[in-house]
Amino acid sequence: MVIVGERLNSSWKKVAQALQNRDEAFLLGQAKRQEQAGSSYIDINAAILMDGEIEALRWAIPLLQKSVNVPLALDTPNPETMTEALKIHQGRPLLNSLTGESRCLEALLPLVREFKPRVIALCLDEDGPPESSDRALALAEKLAGMLTHEGLRPEDIFIDPLVRPIGVNDQIGALFLESLSKIKTRLSGFTTIAGLSNVSFGLPERRLLNRTLLVLALQAGLDAVICDPLDGELIASLRAAQALLGKDRSLKNYLKFIREKSKAGLKEP
């Protein structure tokens, strides 16, 4: 399971302040804790700083890469910022994210061609989010075709069927799971990913909804997740679900998790 640690997103006030104030201790503390908790990537987002976004990433990316041993997920809606971030990053990052919107494709496909990052491809275009699983599949196939044409391998293309808040539409969770299952069946060599926390936006007991969606999504074929790796109950659900679904050979990850939990426990953030 590929885990993208989400705790360095500037939508969180403490992260925005740390980026503005160049607070090395806070930024590195969050990154190292996420790496220790099993993150495959550390997501870095400075978009809320707007005009200060590029300079913040010029400072943050080298700092993080000197201190953690996993690559970064470069998370920005601004093509200019993405260009600078790709130039700075050492090694192969994860580009978060590309959509089927024409303006986005025109800006980002040349960067994919040049830098060959792994890419999160969102099932979204000018017509908005898909309102049926067939539409989500069509968007996924379109994006998968474009990105493989640019030289990416299927396993380097992370297809996101788009998790949306169930507080807005109580059928959105079911639509996501149906879309995920269809995409995984038709595009079996590609990696599937989801941003879990979107599902619970605006609702109480958000972590309960997030971890329940994760378990259901694992059964539907989810390969990667953008989440808070310091949420001990979520990681416990992940390891237990992987074991029960036959996705943990010899129960290696589950038993390791239990041993580590018994020694020190997974603290809540």
Phi and psi restraints in degrees (value plus and minus 20) as a CYANA .aco file:
   2 VAL   PHI    -105.4   -65.4
   2 VAL   PSI     102.5   142.5
   3 ILE   PHI    -130.5   -90.5
   3 ILE   PSI     103.7   143.7
   4 VAL   PHI    -123.2   -83.2
   4 VAL   PSI      89.4   129.4
   5 GLY   PHI     -91.6   -51.6
   5 GLY   PSI     107.8   147.8
   6 GLU   PHI    -122.4   -82.4
   6 GLU   PSI     -11.6    28.4
   7 ARG   PHI    -102.4   -62.4
   7 ARG   PSI     -20.2    19.8
   8 LEU   PHI    -129.3   -89.3
   8 LEU   PSI      27.6    67.6
   9 ASN   PHI    -122.1   -82.1
   9 ASN   PSI     108.2   148.2
  10 SER   PHI     -88.7   -48.7
  10 SER   PSI     -27.2    12.8
  11 SER   PHI     -87.7   -47.7
  11 SER   PSI     -38.9     1.1
  12 TRP   PHI    -104.0   -64.0
  12 TRP   PSI     102.4   142.4
  13 LYS   PHI     -75.0   -35.0
  13 LYS   PSI     -60.1   -20.1
  14 LYS   PHI     -85.1   -45.1
  14 LYS   PSI     -55.0   -15.0
  15 VAL   PHI     -90.3   -50.3
  15 VAL   PSI     -63.9   -23.9
  16 ALA   PHI     -77.9   -37.9
  16 ALA   PSI     -63.2   -23.2
  17 GLN   PHI     -85.5   -45.5
  17 GLN   PSI     -60.5   -20.5
  18 ALA   PHI     -84.2   -44.2
  18 ALA   PSI     -59.2   -19.2
  19 LEU   PHI     -88.4   -48.4
  19 LEU   PSI     -61.7   -21.7
  20 GLN   PHI     -85.3   -45.3
  20 GLN   PSI     -60.5   -20.5
  21 ASN   PHI    -111.8   -71.8
  21 ASN   PSI     -19.9    20.1
  22 ARG   PHI      35.6    75.6
  22 ARG   PSI      29.0    69.0
  23 ASP   PHI    -104.8   -64.8
  23 ASP   PSI      71.9   111.9
  24 GLU   PHI     -82.0   -42.0
  24 GLU   PSI     -63.3   -23.3
  25 ALA   PHI     -80.4   -40.4
  25 ALA   PSI     -64.4   -24.4
  26 PHE   PHI     -85.8   -45.8
  26 PHE   PSI     -69.5   -29.5
  27 LEU   PHI     -80.7   -40.7
  27 LEU   PSI     -66.7   -26.7
  28 LEU   PHI     -90.5   -50.5
  28 LEU   PSI     -53.7   -13.7
  29 GLY   PHI     -82.5   -42.5
  29 GLY   PSI     -65.2   -25.2
  30 GLN   PHI     -84.5   -44.5
  30 GLN   PSI     -62.7   -22.7
  31 ALA   PHI     -85.6   -45.6
  31 ALA   PSI     -65.3   -25.3
  32 LYS   PHI     -86.2   -46.2
  32 LYS   PSI     -58.4   -18.4
  33 ARG   PHI     -84.0   -44.0
  33 ARG   PSI     -59.0   -19.0
  34 GLN   PHI     -88.5   -48.5
  34 GLN   PSI     -59.4   -19.4
  35 GLU   PHI     -82.9   -42.9
  35 GLU   PSI     -65.1   -25.1
  36 GLN   PHI     -83.8   -43.8
  36 GLN   PSI     -48.6    -8.6
  37 ALA   PHI    -101.8   -61.8
  37 ALA   PSI     -21.5    18.5
  38 GLY   PHI      88.5   128.5
  38 GLY   PSI      -7.0    33.0
  39 SER   PHI     -85.8   -45.8
  39 SER   PSI     118.1   158.1
  40 SER   PHI    -107.2   -67.2
  40 SER   PSI     -48.0    -8.0
  41 TYR   PHI    -158.7  -118.7
  41 TYR   PSI     131.1   171.1
  42 ILE   PHI    -130.3   -90.3
  42 ILE   PSI      96.6   136.6
  43 ASP   PHI     -96.8   -56.8
  43 ASP   PSI     113.5   153.5
  44 ILE   PHI    -145.6  -105.6
  44 ILE   PSI     104.1   144.1
  45 ASN   PHI    -155.0  -115.0
  45 ASN   PSI     102.4   142.4
  46 ALA   PHI    -140.8  -100.8
  46 ALA   PSI       0.2    40.2
  47 ALA   PHI     -81.5   -41.5
  47 ALA   PSI     -49.5    -9.5
  48 ILE   PHI     -87.9   -47.9
  48 ILE   PSI     -36.8     3.2
  49 LEU   PHI     -97.9   -57.9
  49 LEU   PSI     -31.8     8.2
  50 MET   PHI      34.9    74.9
  50 MET   PSI    -128.3   -88.3
  51 ASP   PHI     -82.7   -42.7
  51 ASP   PSI     -40.5    -0.5
  52 GLY   PHI    -113.4   -73.4
  52 GLY   PSI     -16.3    23.7
  53 GLU   PHI     -82.7   -42.7
  53 GLU   PSI     -69.4   -29.4
  54 ILE   PHI     -82.3   -42.3
  54 ILE   PSI     -66.7   -26.7
  55 GLU   PHI     -83.2   -43.2
  55 GLU   PSI     -56.6   -16.6
  56 ALA   PHI     -83.3   -43.3
  56 ALA   PSI     -61.7   -21.7
  57 LEU   PHI     -92.5   -52.5
  57 LEU   PSI     -52.1   -12.1
  58 ARG   PHI     -81.5   -41.5
  58 ARG   PSI     -51.2   -11.2
  59 TRP   PHI    -102.3   -62.3
  59 TRP   PSI     -64.7   -24.7
  60 ALA   PHI     -95.4   -55.4
  60 ALA   PSI     -60.6   -20.6
  61 ILE   PHI     -82.0   -42.0
  61 ILE   PSI     -71.8   -31.8
  62 PRO   PHI     -81.4   -41.4
  62 PRO   PSI     -57.2   -17.2
  63 LEU   PHI     -80.5   -40.5
  63 LEU   PSI     -67.8   -27.8
  64 LEU   PHI     -86.0   -46.0
  64 LEU   PSI     -61.1   -21.1
  65 GLN   PHI     -89.3   -49.3
  65 GLN   PSI     -41.6    -1.6
  66 LYS   PHI     -96.4   -56.4
  66 LYS   PSI     -38.8     1.2
  67 SER   PHI    -135.2   -95.2
  67 SER   PSI     -40.1    -0.1
  68 VAL   PHI    -141.4  -101.4
  68 VAL   PSI     134.5   174.5
  69 ASN   PHI    -125.8   -85.8
  69 ASN   PSI      -1.0    39.0
  70 VAL   PHI    -141.0  -101.0
  70 VAL   PSI     132.1   172.1
  71 PRO   PHI     -92.3   -52.3
  71 PRO   PSI     152.6   192.6
  72 LEU   PHI    -124.4   -84.4
  72 LEU   PSI     131.5   171.5
  73 ALA   PHI    -117.8   -77.8
  73 ALA   PSI      96.3   136.3
  74 LEU   PHI    -108.3   -68.3
  74 LEU   PSI      92.1   132.1
  75 ASP   PHI    -137.1   -97.1
  75 ASP   PSI      81.4   121.4
  76 THR   PHI    -176.3  -136.3
  76 THR   PSI     124.2   164.2
  77 PRO   PHI    -107.3   -67.3
  77 PRO   PSI     -23.3    16.7
  78 ASN   PHI    -117.7   -77.7
  78 ASN   PSI      94.0   134.0
  79 PRO   PHI     -78.6   -38.6
  79 PRO   PSI     -56.0   -16.0
  80 GLU   PHI     -84.3   -44.3
  80 GLU   PSI     -62.6   -22.6
  81 THR   PHI     -84.6   -44.6
  81 THR   PSI     -61.5   -21.5
  82 MET   PHI     -81.8   -41.8
  82 MET   PSI     -59.5   -19.5
  83 THR   PHI     -79.3   -39.3
  83 THR   PSI     -68.3   -28.3
  84 GLU   PHI     -84.2   -44.2
  84 GLU   PSI     -61.2   -21.2
  85 ALA   PHI     -83.6   -43.6
  85 ALA   PSI     -61.6   -21.6
  86 LEU   PHI     -85.0   -45.0
  86 LEU   PSI     -56.1   -16.1
  87 LYS   PHI     -86.0   -46.0
  87 LYS   PSI     -56.8   -16.8
  88 ILE   PHI     -98.0   -58.0
  88 ILE   PSI     -59.9   -19.9
  89 HIS   PHI     -83.7   -43.7
  89 HIS   PSI     112.6   152.6
  90 GLN   PHI    -113.1   -73.1
  90 GLN   PSI     108.0   148.0
  91 GLY   PHI      68.4   108.4
  91 GLY   PSI    -186.9  -146.9
  92 ARG   PHI    -120.8   -80.8
  92 ARG   PSI      91.9   131.9
  93 PRO   PHI    -107.8   -67.8
  93 PRO   PSI    -199.7  -159.7
  94 LEU   PHI    -129.0   -89.0
  94 LEU   PSI     101.2   141.2
  95 LEU   PHI    -104.6   -64.6
  95 LEU   PSI      98.8   138.8
  96 ASN   PHI    -142.9  -102.9
  96 ASN   PSI      77.2   117.2
  97 SER   PHI    -175.6  -135.6
  97 SER   PSI     152.4   192.4
  98 LEU   PHI    -136.8   -96.8
  98 LEU   PSI     119.5   159.5
  99 THR   PHI    -138.4   -98.4
  99 THR   PSI     158.1   198.1
 100 GLY   PHI    -106.8   -66.8
 100 GLY   PSI     -13.5    26.5
 101 GLU   PHI     -89.4   -49.4
 101 GLU   PSI     115.9   155.9
 102 SER   PHI     -75.9   -35.9
 102 SER   PSI     -64.3   -24.3
 103 ARG   PHI     -83.3   -43.3
 103 ARG   PSI     -59.5   -19.5
 104 CYS   PHI     -86.0   -46.0
 104 CYS   PSI     -65.3   -25.3
 105 LEU   PHI     -82.7   -42.7
 105 LEU   PSI     -63.0   -23.0
 106 GLU   PHI     -82.3   -42.3
 106 GLU   PSI     -54.2   -14.2
 107 ALA   PHI    -101.9   -61.9
 107 ALA   PSI     -57.9   -17.9
 108 LEU   PHI    -118.4   -78.4
 108 LEU   PSI     -47.7    -7.7
 109 LEU   PHI     -80.3   -40.3
 109 LEU   PSI     -58.9   -18.9
 110 PRO   PHI     -81.5   -41.5
 110 PRO   PSI     -53.2   -13.2
 111 LEU   PHI     -90.1   -50.1
 111 LEU   PSI     -59.2   -19.2
 112 VAL   PHI     -80.5   -40.5
 112 VAL   PSI     -63.3   -23.3
 113 ARG   PHI     -81.7   -41.7
 113 ARG   PSI     -61.1   -21.1
 114 GLU   PHI     -99.3   -59.3
 114 GLU   PSI     -66.6   -26.6
 115 PHE   PHI    -119.1   -79.1
 115 PHE   PSI     -37.6     2.4
 116 LYS   PHI      32.1    72.1
 116 LYS   PSI      28.2    68.2
 117 PRO   PHI     -93.5   -53.5
 117 PRO   PSI     144.6   184.6
 118 ARG   PHI     -92.2   -52.2
 118 ARG   PSI     132.8   172.8
 119 VAL   PHI    -154.9  -114.9
 119 VAL   PSI     114.4   154.4
 120 ILE   PHI    -110.2   -70.2
 120 ILE   PSI     101.7   141.7
 121 ALA   PHI    -129.7   -89.7
 121 ALA   PSI      93.3   133.3
 122 LEU   PHI    -105.9   -65.9
 122 LEU   PSI     114.9   154.9
 123 CYS   PHI     -97.1   -57.1
 123 CYS   PSI      62.9   102.9
 124 LEU   PHI    -178.5  -138.5
 124 LEU   PSI     118.7   158.7
 125 ASP   PHI    -165.6  -125.6
 125 ASP   PSI    -184.6  -144.6
 126 GLU   PHI     -79.1   -39.1
 126 GLU   PSI     -44.4    -4.4
 127 ASP   PHI    -102.3   -62.3
 127 ASP   PSI     -20.2    19.8
 128 GLY   PHI      73.4   113.4
 128 GLY   PSI    -190.7  -150.7
 129 PRO   PHI     -85.2   -45.2
 129 PRO   PSI     130.1   170.1
 130 PRO   PHI     -87.1   -47.1
 130 PRO   PSI     117.7   157.7
 131 GLU   PHI    -123.0   -83.0
 131 GLU   PSI     -14.5    25.5
 132 SER   PHI    -167.5  -127.5
 132 SER   PSI     137.7   177.7
 133 SER   PHI     -87.4   -47.4
 133 SER   PSI     -50.8   -10.8
 134 ASP   PHI     -85.6   -45.6
 134 ASP   PSI     -59.3   -19.3
 135 ARG   PHI     -86.7   -46.7
 135 ARG   PSI     -60.6   -20.6
 136 ALA   PHI     -80.8   -40.8
 136 ALA   PSI     -62.4   -22.4
 137 LEU   PHI     -83.6   -43.6
 137 LEU   PSI     -62.5   -22.5
 138 ALA   PHI     -81.2   -41.2
 138 ALA   PSI     -62.5   -22.5
 139 LEU   PHI     -85.4   -45.4
 139 LEU   PSI     -61.6   -21.6
 140 ALA   PHI     -81.5   -41.5
 140 ALA   PSI     -63.3   -23.3
 141 GLU   PHI     -85.3   -45.3
 141 GLU   PSI     -58.9   -18.9
 142 LYS   PHI     -82.9   -42.9
 142 LYS   PSI     -68.8   -28.8
 143 LEU   PHI     -87.3   -47.3
 143 LEU   PSI     -59.8   -19.8
 144 ALA   PHI     -81.2   -41.2
 144 ALA   PSI     -61.9   -21.9
 145 GLY   PHI     -84.2   -44.2
 145 GLY   PSI     -63.6   -23.6
 146 MET   PHI     -82.5   -42.5
 146 MET   PSI     -63.2   -23.2
 147 LEU   PHI     -94.4   -54.4
 147 LEU   PSI     -55.9   -15.9
 148 THR   PHI     -87.7   -47.7
 148 THR   PSI     -53.1   -13.1
 149 HIS   PHI     -82.4   -42.4
 149 HIS   PSI     -49.3    -9.3
 150 GLU   PHI    -103.3   -63.3
 150 GLU   PSI     -17.8    22.2
 151 GLY   PHI      82.2   122.2
 151 GLY   PSI     -17.2    22.8
 152 LEU   PHI    -100.8   -60.8
 152 LEU   PSI     124.9   164.9
 153 ARG   PHI     -99.5   -59.5
 153 ARG   PSI     132.1   172.1
 154 PRO   PHI     -73.1   -33.1
 154 PRO   PSI     -59.9   -19.9
 155 GLU   PHI     -88.3   -48.3
 155 GLU   PSI     -34.0     6.0
 156 ASP   PHI    -114.7   -74.7
 156 ASP   PSI     -17.6    22.4
 157 ILE   PHI    -129.5   -89.5
 157 ILE   PSI      93.5   133.5
 158 PHE   PHI    -117.6   -77.6
 158 PHE   PSI      86.5   126.5
 159 ILE   PHI    -110.6   -70.6
 159 ILE   PSI     103.9   143.9
 160 ASP   PHI    -130.0   -90.0
 160 ASP   PSI      90.1   130.1
 161 PRO   PHI     -89.1   -49.1
 161 PRO   PSI     -25.3    14.7
 162 LEU   PHI      62.7   102.7
 162 LEU   PSI      78.0   118.0
 163 VAL   PHI    -101.1   -61.1
 163 VAL   PSI     110.6   150.6
 164 ARG   PHI    -147.0  -107.0
 164 ARG   PSI     144.6   184.6
 165 PRO   PHI     -88.7   -48.7
 165 PRO   PSI     108.1   148.1
 166 ILE   PHI     -94.3   -54.3
 166 ILE   PSI     -35.0     5.0
 167 GLY   PHI     -86.9   -46.9
 167 GLY   PSI     -40.5    -0.5
 168 VAL   PHI    -109.6   -69.6
 168 VAL   PSI     -57.9   -17.9
 169 ASN   PHI    -166.7  -126.7
 169 ASN   PSI      95.1   135.1
 170 ASP   PHI     -92.0   -52.0
 170 ASP   PSI     -23.1    16.9
 171 GLN   PHI    -121.1   -81.1
 171 GLN   PSI     -21.0    19.0
 172 ILE   PHI     -86.0   -46.0
 172 ILE   PSI     -57.0   -17.0
 173 GLY   PHI     -83.1   -43.1
 173 GLY   PSI     -64.4   -24.4
 174 ALA   PHI     -84.4   -44.4
 174 ALA   PSI     -59.2   -19.2
 175 LEU   PHI     -82.9   -42.9
 175 LEU   PSI     -63.6   -23.6
 176 PHE   PHI     -78.7   -38.7
 176 PHE   PSI     -67.3   -27.3
 177 LEU   PHI     -85.7   -45.7
 177 LEU   PSI     -59.7   -19.7
 178 GLU   PHI     -84.9   -44.9
 178 GLU   PSI     -62.2   -22.2
 179 SER   PHI     -83.9   -43.9
 179 SER   PSI     -63.8   -23.8
 180 LEU   PHI     -78.8   -38.8
 180 LEU   PSI     -66.1   -26.1
 181 SER   PHI     -81.9   -41.9
 181 SER   PSI     -63.2   -23.2
 182 LYS   PHI     -85.6   -45.6
 182 LYS   PSI     -63.4   -23.4
 183 ILE   PHI     -83.5   -43.5
 183 ILE   PSI     -63.1   -23.1
 184 LYS   PHI     -85.7   -45.7
 184 LYS   PSI     -54.2   -14.2
 185 THR   PHI     -91.0   -51.0
 185 THR   PSI     -65.3   -25.3
 186 ARG   PHI    -101.5   -61.5
 186 ARG   PSI     -50.1   -10.1
 187 LEU   PHI    -140.9  -100.9
 187 LEU   PSI      39.5    79.5
 188 SER   PHI     -84.5   -44.5
 188 SER   PSI     -45.6    -5.6
 189 GLY   PHI    -103.4   -63.4
 189 GLY   PSI     -27.9    12.1
 190 PHE   PHI    -110.8   -70.8
 190 PHE   PSI     139.4   179.4
 191 THR   PHI    -111.9   -71.9
 191 THR   PSI     115.0   155.0
 192 THR   PHI    -124.5   -84.5
 192 THR   PSI     125.9   165.9
 193 ILE   PHI    -164.2  -124.2
 193 ILE   PSI     137.8   177.8
 194 ALA   PHI    -168.4  -128.4
 194 ALA   PSI     122.9   162.9
 195 GLY   PHI    -112.8   -72.8
 195 GLY   PSI      76.6   116.6
 196 LEU   PHI     -78.5   -38.5
 196 LEU   PSI     -65.4   -25.4
 197 SER   PHI     -86.3   -46.3
 197 SER   PSI     -36.2     3.8
 198 ASN   PHI     -80.7   -40.7
 198 ASN   PSI     -51.5   -11.5
 199 VAL   PHI     -84.4   -44.4
 199 VAL   PSI     -48.9    -8.9
 200 SER   PHI    -123.7   -83.7
 200 SER   PSI     -12.7    27.3
 201 PHE   PHI     -74.9   -34.9
 201 PHE   PSI     108.8   148.8
 202 GLY   PHI      61.9   101.9
 202 GLY   PSI     -16.9    23.1
 203 LEU   PHI    -133.0   -93.0
 203 LEU   PSI     137.0   177.0
 204 PRO   PHI     -94.5   -54.5
 204 PRO   PSI     143.3   183.3
 205 GLU   PHI      31.3    71.3
 205 GLU   PSI      30.7    70.7
 206 ARG   PHI     -78.8   -38.8
 206 ARG   PSI     -60.1   -20.1
 207 ARG   PHI     -86.3   -46.3
 207 ARG   PSI     -51.3   -11.3
 208 LEU   PHI     -81.8   -41.8
 208 LEU   PSI     -67.1   -27.1
 209 LEU   PHI     -85.3   -45.3
 209 LEU   PSI     -61.1   -21.1
 210 ASN   PHI     -81.2   -41.2
 210 ASN   PSI     -68.2   -28.2
 211 ARG   PHI     -93.4   -53.4
 211 ARG   PSI     -48.9    -8.9
 212 THR   PHI     -89.2   -49.2
 212 THR   PSI     -61.8   -21.8
 213 LEU   PHI     -80.7   -40.7
 213 LEU   PSI     -59.2   -19.2
 214 LEU   PHI     -79.8   -39.8
 214 LEU   PSI     -65.5   -25.5
 215 VAL   PHI     -82.4   -42.4
 215 VAL   PSI     -65.1   -25.1
 216 LEU   PHI     -84.3   -44.3
 216 LEU   PSI     -59.5   -19.5
 217 ALA   PHI     -88.8   -48.8
 217 ALA   PSI     -54.3   -14.3
 218 LEU   PHI     -80.0   -40.0
 218 LEU   PSI     -61.2   -21.2
 219 GLN   PHI     -86.6   -46.6
 219 GLN   PSI     -49.4    -9.4
 220 ALA   PHI    -105.1   -65.1
 220 ALA   PSI     -24.6    15.4
 221 GLY   PHI      93.4   133.4
 221 GLY   PSI      -1.6    38.4
 222 LEU   PHI     -88.9   -48.9
 222 LEU   PSI     115.3   155.3
 223 ASP   PHI    -127.3   -87.3
 223 ASP   PSI     -45.1    -5.1
 224 ALA   PHI    -166.7  -126.7
 224 ALA   PSI     136.4   176.4
 225 VAL   PHI    -165.3  -125.3
 225 VAL   PSI     118.5   158.5
 226 ILE   PHI    -116.6   -76.6
 226 ILE   PSI      96.9   136.9
 227 CYS   PHI    -178.7  -138.7
 227 CYS   PSI     158.5   198.5
 228 ASP   PHI    -111.2   -71.2
 228 ASP   PSI      85.1   125.1
 229 PRO   PHI     -92.1   -52.1
 229 PRO   PSI     -27.7    12.3
 230 LEU   PHI    -111.1   -71.1
 230 LEU   PSI     -18.5    21.5
 231 ASP   PHI    -101.2   -61.2
 231 ASP   PSI      78.6   118.6
 232 GLY   PHI     -79.8   -39.8
 232 GLY   PSI     -59.5   -19.5
 233 GLU   PHI     -88.9   -48.9
 233 GLU   PSI     -55.1   -15.1
 234 LEU   PHI     -85.5   -45.5
 234 LEU   PSI     -65.1   -25.1
 235 ILE   PHI     -86.6   -46.6
 235 ILE   PSI     -56.0   -16.0
 236 ALA   PHI     -82.4   -42.4
 236 ALA   PSI     -63.3   -23.3
 237 SER   PHI     -83.3   -43.3
 237 SER   PSI     -60.1   -20.1
 238 LEU   PHI     -79.7   -39.7
 238 LEU   PSI     -70.6   -30.6
 239 ARG   PHI     -86.2   -46.2
 239 ARG   PSI     -59.4   -19.4
 240 ALA   PHI     -86.5   -46.5
 240 ALA   PSI     -62.8   -22.8
 241 ALA   PHI     -85.0   -45.0
 241 ALA   PSI     -61.9   -21.9
 242 GLN   PHI     -80.0   -40.0
 242 GLN   PSI     -62.0   -22.0
 243 ALA   PHI     -83.2   -43.2
 243 ALA   PSI     -64.5   -24.5
 244 LEU   PHI     -91.5   -51.5
 244 LEU   PSI     -45.9    -5.9
 245 LEU   PHI    -111.3   -71.3
 245 LEU   PSI     -15.2    24.8
 246 GLY   PHI      53.7    93.7
 246 GLY   PSI       4.3    44.3
 247 LYS   PHI    -125.2   -85.2
 247 LYS   PSI      -2.4    37.6
 248 ASP   PHI    -157.7  -117.7
 248 ASP   PSI      69.3   109.3
 249 ARG   PHI     -79.7   -39.7
 249 ARG   PSI     108.6   148.6
 250 SER   PHI      39.3    79.3
 250 SER   PSI      -2.7    37.3
 251 LEU   PHI      36.9    76.9
 251 LEU   PSI      10.3    50.3
 252 LYS   PHI     -77.8   -37.8
 252 LYS   PSI     -69.8   -29.8
 253 ASN   PHI     -89.9   -49.9
 253 ASN   PSI     -58.4   -18.4
 254 TYR   PHI     -84.3   -44.3
 254 TYR   PSI     -67.4   -27.4
 255 LEU   PHI     -86.9   -46.9
 255 LEU   PSI     -57.2   -17.2
 256 LYS   PHI     -83.0   -43.0
 256 LYS   PSI     -63.1   -23.1
 257 PHE   PHI     -80.8   -40.8
 257 PHE   PSI     -64.8   -24.8
 258 ILE   PHI     -84.6   -44.6
 258 ILE   PSI     -60.6   -20.6
 259 ARG   PHI     -81.5   -41.5
 259 ARG   PSI     -66.0   -26.0
 260 GLU   PHI     -86.6   -46.6
 260 GLU   PSI     -57.1   -17.1
 261 LYS   PHI     -85.2   -45.2
 261 LYS   PSI     -60.0   -20.0
 262 SER   PHI     -89.3   -49.3
 262 SER   PSI     -47.4    -7.4
 263 LYS   PHI     -96.1   -56.1
 263 LYS   PSI     -72.3   -32.3
 264 ALA   PHI    -147.3  -107.3
 264 ALA   PSI     -42.1    -2.1
 265 GLY   PHI      60.0   100.0
 265 GLY   PSI     131.4   171.4
 266 LEU   PHI    -115.8   -75.8
 266 LEU   PSI      89.8   129.8
 267 LYS   PHI     -96.3   -56.3
 267 LYS   PSI     125.5   165.5
 268 GLU   PHI     -91.1   -51.1
 268 GLU   PSI     125.3   165.3
